[in-house]
Amino acid sequence: MGALVTLDLPADAPALTLPWIITFGPMNDEEEWEPVVCGPYERAHALALAEAVVADEDLMAVVEPLQPHVTVAQIQGDIAASRMAAENEDLETAALDAELGGYEHDHDHEHDDDHTHEPPSVDEIRAGFARIAAKLSS
């Protein structure tokens, strides 16, 4: 069984409405092959497809939003925000580890309500593509 990694977002997060991509790669360093990137999909479709692929394979799937930036400044802004978030997370993790003695939380995505465990049909995915295209072109 493989692993699925995604963002744990609040129900009203704007990123939930963005197109999402899936990156499939090896679970360990022993295998060396180029990751496969698929998408864009709607989030629920991306999660369901990733779950179906990694269910019986020793693979890692990373499901993340695709940012439709149109300027260099937008991209640079997201990079800066991501760097600051990582620095803050490192500080928070270090403080929490010191406080809890190294306890780690493992979020169980099996109970998330925004996706199914069955992959979407071809027609459902194509309808999702149409909705994504409409969002990107508006």
Backbone hydrogen bonds, N-H to C=O, Kabsch-Sander energy under -0.5 kcal/mol:
donor,donor_aa,acceptor,acceptor_aa,energy
2,G,54,V,-3.1
3,A,59,L,-2.5
5,V,61,A,-3.2
7,L,63,V,-0.6
9,L,7,L,-0.9
13,A,10,P,-2.1
16,L,13,A,-1.5
17,T,14,P,-1.6
18,L,15,A,-1.3
20,W,41,Y,-3.6
21,I,64,E,-3.0
22,I,38,C,-2.6
23,T,62,V,-2.4
24,F,22,I,-0.5
24,F,36,V,-3.2
25,G,60,M,-2.4
27,M,58,D,-0.9
31,E,28,N,-0.7
33,W,31,E,-0.5
36,V,24,F,-2.4
37,V,35,P,-0.5
38,C,22,I,-3.1
41,Y,20,W,-2.7
46,A,42,E,-2.6
47,L,43,R,-2.7
48,A,44,A,-2.2
49,L,45,H,-2.7
50,A,46,A,-2.5
51,E,47,L,-2.6
52,A,48,A,-2.1
53,V,49,L,-2.1
54,V,50,A,-2.5
55,A,51,E,-1.1
59,L,57,E,-1.7
60,M,25,G,-2.9
61,A,3,A,-2.8
62,V,23,T,-2.4
63,V,5,V,-2.9
63,V,61,A,-0.6
64,E,21,I,-2.2
64,E,62,V,-0.6
66,L,19,P,-4.0
67,Q,65,P,-0.6
69,H,67,Q,-2.0
75,I,71,T,-1.6
76,Q,72,V,-2.9
77,G,73,A,-2.3
78,D,74,Q,-2.1
79,I,75,I,-2.3
80,A,76,Q,-2.5
81,A,77,G,-2.4
82,S,78,D,-2.5
83,R,79,I,-2.4
84,M,80,A,-2.4
85,A,81,A,-2.4
86,A,82,S,-2.3
87,E,83,R,-2.2
88,N,84,M,-2.6
89,E,85,A,-2.7
90,D,86,A,-2.4
91,L,87,E,-2.0
92,E,88,N,-2.8
93,T,89,E,-3.2
94,A,90,D,-2.3
95,A,91,L,-2.1
96,L,92,E,-2.8
97,D,93,T,-3.1
98,A,94,A,-2.0
99,E,95,A,-2.0
100,L,96,L,-3.3
101,G,97,D,-1.8
102,G,97,D,-1.0
107,H,105,H,-0.7
109,H,107,H,-0.8
111,H,108,D,-0.8
112,D,109,H,-1.5
125,I,121,S,-2.3
126,R,122,V,-2.6
127,A,123,D,-2.2
128,G,124,E,-2.0
129,F,125,I,-2.5
130,A,126,R,-2.0
131,R,127,A,-2.0
132,I,128,G,-2.6
133,A,129,F,-3.0
134,A,130,A,-2.1
135,K,131,R,-2.0
136,L,132,I,-2.7
137,S,133,A,-1.9
138,S,134,A,-0.6
138,S,135,K,-0.7
